[in-house]
């Protein structure tokens, strides 16, 4: 960590989505208040743990696809959450060590961990921006220190858009980000729905919104798909996370769950 950089204050009295997600993934970077909120959701929707892990598995497969098949060497990972195993830069640089990755989040605990843990290969680069997903202009400006916006970039927005409740605001954010990157760039999204489990996931979100400081919004697959308007969807399109290009040993044995995902190409 840089000398003279003070750690921001971390509020352990209010549950935080990044720490709750960390708990579901089996991590240790969470507090009792986060664990209680996580357990309340699990009472209604016990499969939330599987949803969290399948979402993380999608990240690994998506990054592998983007590097190995789409030829992407630059990533802008917005709302990255707490570092766990197989972070974006680790997956990307394991295939192409020259990959450059910029992480964006606005949680103080994520900032502390990012400084300590998100280290790059010598050939590549890893940077961290303390910014809100609702501020795309700041994100683009700061990311330009590390990324070359004349070359394709993969914009990763995994699990972050449900925290932005207004559909038009989401579209404005995505439009601004995509205007900043050239053709050949990609957009990856994961987003929660109530398509599969219906009332149970709606109740789980209601409980979440009672205790979490930032409300969570479910959207229909049709609305999520509209966020890719004007882009070419990579096969198989918008699907439940386990069904997006599963690994060979997983083909044919994938459950549907209320976390949908897709990658679009500009």
Secondary structure, 3 states (H helix, E strand, C coil): CCCCCCCCCCCCCCCCHHHHHHHHCCCCCCCHHHHHHHHHHHHHCCCHHHHHHHHHHHHHHHHHHHHHCCCCCEEEEECCCCCCCCCHHHHHHHHCCCCEEEEEECCHHHHHHHHHHCCCCCCCEEEEEECCCCCHHHHHHHHCCCCCCCCCCEEEEECCHHHCCCHHHHHHHHHHHHHCCCCCCEEEEEEECCCCCCHHHHHHHHHHHHHCCCCCCCCCHHHHHHCCCCCEECCCCCEEHHHCCCCHHHCCCCCCCCEEEEEEEC
